[in-house]
Amino acid sequence: MTSLDDLLHAAQIAASAAADVHRRSRSIDPSAWVEKGHADWVSEVDHAAEKAIVAELRGAFPDHAIAAEESDWGGPTPEQAEVTWYIDPLDGTTNYLHGYPCHSVSIAAVDSEGPAVAVVTNTGHWETFTARRGEGAEKDGHPISVSRVAELKQALIGTGFPFKKTELLDEYLPQFREILSRTSGVRRTGSAAIDLCDLACGRLDGFWELHLAPWDVAAGVLILREAGGIITDLSGSDDVVKQGAFVAGNPPIYAALWQVIEGIGG
């Protein structure tokens, strides 16, 4: 079995390679943007960063599976492999293309027990979050933990808009209205990986979103949990490395936020 140290080392090298792509590739002409779906853009940077990540991980672990946002890289399937890597090479593509500094590289290794190691590099502000299962979470090598805010009225909450599935707005907007009225505020960065890391280090106190993919959350889930936070789907299940809706927070804010969403039919 591959050690957590080896997995994390490879993930850090891969994240650094992708971050270098982000750094080198500014000012992409809008004519080169490709629209995958409504307001869902992809660029040469997404593809180049993903290629850099896969090259590092495949070189280190050819028997591992890879689940990436932009391409099917072949190789072993998650059902066949000991470990599956969940990769978002550029979380926050629209932000990146506009020069808005909220975007990241997100990489997680997931085994039969769930997320095992995680790296998220915020390439807008150049900070890196890491975690190993059972060993805590760090930002730039220093331990982090969730906030101590215990009352919802004091809490700052993160969210993401369901821009890829606008049919969810009828469900989302009542939640937004109720949460905004009960808290100190709601913020939206455009990168779920950054949101979960901000929650893990205490910048946010809670978070919810209705439509996320596994590569959006796999790394942030581990970082948050290792920092003392809670994240579940809207049914309360801990199995969140899947596509769907999620609620998260430090323990008291998670509980309060979940009750609000459940109370209005979330």
C-alpha positions as CSV (number, residue, x, y, z in Angstrom):
1,M,0.0,0.0,0.0
2,T,1.3,3.5,-0.9
3,S,2.2,5.6,2.1
4,L,0.4,8.9,2.9
5,D,3.8,10.6,2.8
6,D,4.4,9.4,-0.8
7,L,1.0,10.4,-1.9
8,L,1.3,13.9,-0.4
9,H,4.7,14.4,-1.8
10,A,3.5,13.5,-5.3
11,A,0.4,15.7,-4.9
12,Q,2.5,18.7,-3.9
13,I,4.9,18.3,-6.9
14,A,1.9,18.0,-9.2
15,A,0.1,21.0,-7.7
16,S,3.3,23.1,-8.0
17,A,3.6,22.1,-11.7
18,A,0.0,23.2,-12.3
19,A,0.5,26.4,-10.4
20,D,3.5,27.2,-12.6
21,V,1.2,26.9,-15.6
22,H,-1.3,29.4,-14.0
23,R,1.6,31.8,-13.3
24,R,2.9,31.7,-16.9
25,S,-0.4,32.0,-18.7
26,R,-2.0,35.3,-18.1
27,S,-4.1,37.5,-20.4
28,I,-5.7,34.9,-22.6
29,D,-7.6,36.5,-25.4
30,P,-11.4,35.9,-25.1
31,S,-11.5,34.5,-28.6
32,A,-9.5,31.5,-27.2
33,W,-12.1,30.7,-24.5
34,V,-14.2,27.6,-25.1
35,E,-17.7,27.3,-23.7
36,K,-18.5,23.9,-22.3
37,G,-21.9,24.9,-21.2
38,H,-23.8,28.0,-20.0
39,A,-21.3,30.3,-18.3
40,D,-18.9,27.3,-18.0
41,W,-15.6,28.2,-19.7
42,V,-12.4,26.2,-20.3
43,S,-9.1,27.4,-21.7
44,E,-5.7,26.2,-22.8
45,V,-4.6,26.8,-19.2
46,D,-7.1,24.2,-17.8
47,H,-5.8,21.7,-20.3
48,A,-2.1,22.5,-19.8
49,A,-2.3,22.5,-16.0
50,E,-4.2,19.2,-16.1
51,K,-1.6,17.6,-18.4
52,A,1.2,18.7,-16.0
53,I,-0.6,17.2,-13.0
54,V,-1.3,13.9,-14.8
55,A,2.3,13.6,-16.0
56,E,3.5,13.8,-12.4
57,L,1.0,11.5,-10.9
58,R,1.1,8.9,-13.7
59,G,4.9,8.9,-13.5
60,A,4.8,8.2,-9.8
61,F,1.8,5.9,-9.6
62,P,0.9,4.3,-13.0
63,D,-1.5,1.9,-11.3
64,H,-3.7,4.6,-9.8
65,A,-6.9,5.9,-11.4
66,I,-7.4,9.5,-12.4
67,A,-10.7,11.4,-12.4
68,A,-10.0,14.9,-13.9
69,E,-12.4,17.7,-14.8
70,E,-11.3,18.3,-18.4
71,S,-10.3,15.0,-20.0
72,D,-10.5,11.2,-19.8
73,W,-6.9,10.0,-19.3
74,G,-7.6,6.3,-19.6
75,G,-5.8,3.8,-17.4
76,P,-7.2,2.0,-14.4
77,T,-10.8,2.8,-13.4
78,P,-11.6,3.8,-9.8
79,E,-13.1,0.3,-9.4
80,Q,-9.8,-1.3,-10.4
81,A,-7.3,1.0,-8.6
82,E,-6.1,1.2,-5.0
83,V,-6.2,5.0,-5.2
84,T,-8.1,7.5,-7.4
85,W,-6.8,11.0,-7.9
86,Y,-9.4,13.7,-8.2
87,I,-8.1,16.7,-10.0
88,D,-9.3,20.2,-10.7
89,P,-6.5,21.8,-12.6
90,L,-8.0,25.3,-12.5
91,D,-10.9,25.7,-10.1
92,G,-12.3,29.2,-10.8
93,T,-11.6,29.3,-14.5
94,T,-13.9,32.3,-15.1
95,N,-12.2,34.2,-12.4
96,Y,-8.8,33.4,-13.9
97,L,-9.8,34.5,-17.4
98,H,-11.0,37.9,-16.0
99,G,-7.9,38.4,-13.8
100,Y,-10.1,38.1,-10.6
101,P,-7.7,36.5,-8.0
102,C,-9.8,33.6,-6.7
103,H,-8.7,30.4,-8.5
104,S,-6.8,27.3,-7.4
105,V,-5.3,23.9,-8.2
106,S,-7.1,21.1,-6.3
107,I,-5.7,17.6,-6.0
108,A,-6.9,14.7,-3.7
109,A,-6.0,11.0,-3.4
110,V,-9.0,8.9,-2.4
111,D,-8.8,5.3,-1.3
112,S,-11.2,2.8,0.2
113,E,-11.4,4.8,3.4
114,G,-12.1,8.1,1.6
115,P,-9.9,11.1,1.0
116,A,-6.3,10.3,2.1
117,V,-4.2,13.3,1.1
118,A,-5.1,16.7,-0.3
119,V,-3.4,19.8,-1.7
120,V,-5.1,23.0,-2.7
121,T,-2.9,25.9,-4.0
122,N,-4.7,29.3,-4.2
123,T,-3.0,30.7,-7.2
124,G,-4.7,34.1,-6.8
125,H,-3.0,34.7,-3.4
126,W,-0.3,32.1,-3.5
127,E,-0.9,30.0,-0.4
128,T,-1.1,26.2,-0.2
129,F,-3.3,24.1,2.0
130,T,-2.4,20.4,2.7
131,A,-3.8,17.5,4.7
132,R,-3.1,13.9,5.5
133,R,-5.9,11.7,6.9
134,G,-5.6,11.6,10.7
135,E,-2.7,14.1,10.8
136,G,-4.3,17.5,10.7
137,A,-4.3,20.3,8.1
138,E,-1.8,23.0,7.3
139,K,-1.5,26.3,5.4
140,D,2.0,26.9,4.1
141,G,3.3,24.5,6.6
142,H,1.5,25.9,9.7
143,P,-1.4,24.0,11.4
144,I,-4.9,25.4,10.9
145,S,-8.3,24.9,12.5
146,V,-11.8,26.1,12.0
147,S,-13.2,29.2,13.7
148,R,-14.7,29.3,17.2
149,V,-17.8,31.3,16.1
150,A,-20.8,29.5,17.6
151,E,-23.8,31.7,16.9
152,L,-25.3,31.8,13.4
153,K,-25.9,35.6,13.7
154,Q,-22.1,36.1,14.0
155,A,-21.2,33.7,11.2
156,L,-19.7,34.5,7.8
157,I,-21.0,31.9,5.3
158,G,-19.6,30.9,1.9
159,T,-21.7,29.7,-1.0
160,G,-21.6,29.0,-4.7
161,F,-24.3,29.9,-7.2
162,P,-25.8,27.1,-9.3
163,F,-24.8,28.8,-12.6
164,K,-24.4,25.5,-14.4
165,K,-27.8,24.3,-13.4
166,T,-30.1,27.4,-13.3
167,E,-33.1,25.1,-12.7
168,L,-31.8,24.8,-9.1
169,L,-32.4,28.6,-8.5
170,D,-35.9,27.9,-7.2
171,E,-34.4,25.8,-4.5
172,Y,-31.3,27.9,-3.9
173,L,-32.8,31.4,-3.7
174,P,-35.0,30.7,-0.6
175,Q,-32.0,29.2,1.1
176,F,-29.9,32.3,0.2
177,R,-32.6,34.7,1.5
178,E,-33.0,32.8,4.8
179,I,-29.3,32.4,5.4
180,L,-28.5,36.0,4.5
181,S,-31.1,37.2,7.0
182,R,-29.8,35.1,9.9
183,T,-26.0,35.6,9.5
184,S,-23.3,38.3,9.4
185,G,-23.1,37.8,5.6
186,V,-22.7,35.5,2.6
187,R,-19.6,35.4,0.3
188,R,-19.1,33.8,-3.0
189,T,-15.5,33.4,-4.4
190,G,-16.2,31.2,-7.4
191,S,-13.9,28.4,-6.3
192,A,-15.3,25.8,-4.0
193,A,-11.8,24.5,-3.2
194,I,-10.9,27.9,-1.9
195,D,-14.2,28.2,0.0
196,L,-13.5,25.0,1.9
197,C,-9.9,26.0,2.7
198,D,-11.1,29.4,3.9
199,L,-13.6,27.5,6.1
200,A,-10.8,25.2,7.4
201,C,-8.6,28.1,8.5
202,G,-11.4,30.2,10.0
203,R,-12.0,32.9,7.4
204,L,-15.4,31.5,6.9
205,D,-17.7,29.8,9.5
206,G,-20.0,27.8,7.2
207,F,-20.6,26.9,3.5
208,W,-23.3,25.4,1.3
209,E,-23.7,24.8,-2.4
210,L,-26.2,22.8,-4.5
211,H,-24.2,21.6,-7.5
212,L,-20.6,20.4,-7.1
213,A,-18.5,17.6,-8.8
214,P,-16.2,15.2,-7.0
215,W,-13.1,17.1,-8.1
216,D,-14.5,20.3,-6.8
217,V,-14.7,19.0,-3.2
218,A,-12.4,15.9,-2.7
219,A,-9.4,17.9,-1.6
220,G,-11.3,20.5,0.4
221,V,-13.3,17.9,2.3
222,L,-10.2,16.4,3.8
223,I,-8.6,19.7,4.6
224,L,-11.7,20.9,6.3
225,R,-12.3,17.7,8.3
226,E,-8.6,17.6,9.4
227,A,-9.0,21.2,10.6
228,G,-12.0,20.2,12.8
229,G,-14.9,21.0,10.4
230,I,-17.9,19.0,9.3
231,I,-19.2,18.5,5.7
232,T,-22.1,16.3,4.6
233,D,-24.6,16.2,1.8
234,L,-28.1,17.6,2.4
235,S,-29.2,14.2,3.7
236,G,-26.5,14.2,6.4
237,S,-24.3,11.6,4.7
238,D,-20.6,11.8,5.2
239,D,-20.0,10.3,1.7
240,V,-19.4,13.6,-0.2
241,V,-16.9,12.7,-2.8
242,K,-19.6,12.6,-5.4
243,Q,-21.7,15.1,-7.4
244,G,-24.3,16.9,-5.5
245,A,-25.2,19.4,-2.8
246,F,-23.3,20.0,0.4
247,V,-23.4,21.9,3.7
248,A,-20.3,22.5,5.9
249,G,-19.0,24.4,8.8
250,N,-17.4,24.4,12.2
251,P,-19.4,22.1,14.4
252,P,-22.0,24.5,15.8
253,I,-22.4,26.5,12.6
254,Y,-22.7,23.3,10.5
255,A,-25.5,22.2,12.8
256,A,-27.3,25.5,12.6
257,L,-26.9,25.9,8.9
258,W,-28.1,22.4,8.2
259,Q,-31.2,23.1,10.3
260,V,-32.0,26.3,8.3
261,I,-31.7,24.5,5.0
262,E,-33.6,21.5,6.2
263,G,-36.3,23.7,7.6
264,I,-37.0,25.3,4.2
265,G,-37.0,22.0,2.3
266,G,-33.3,21.9,1.3
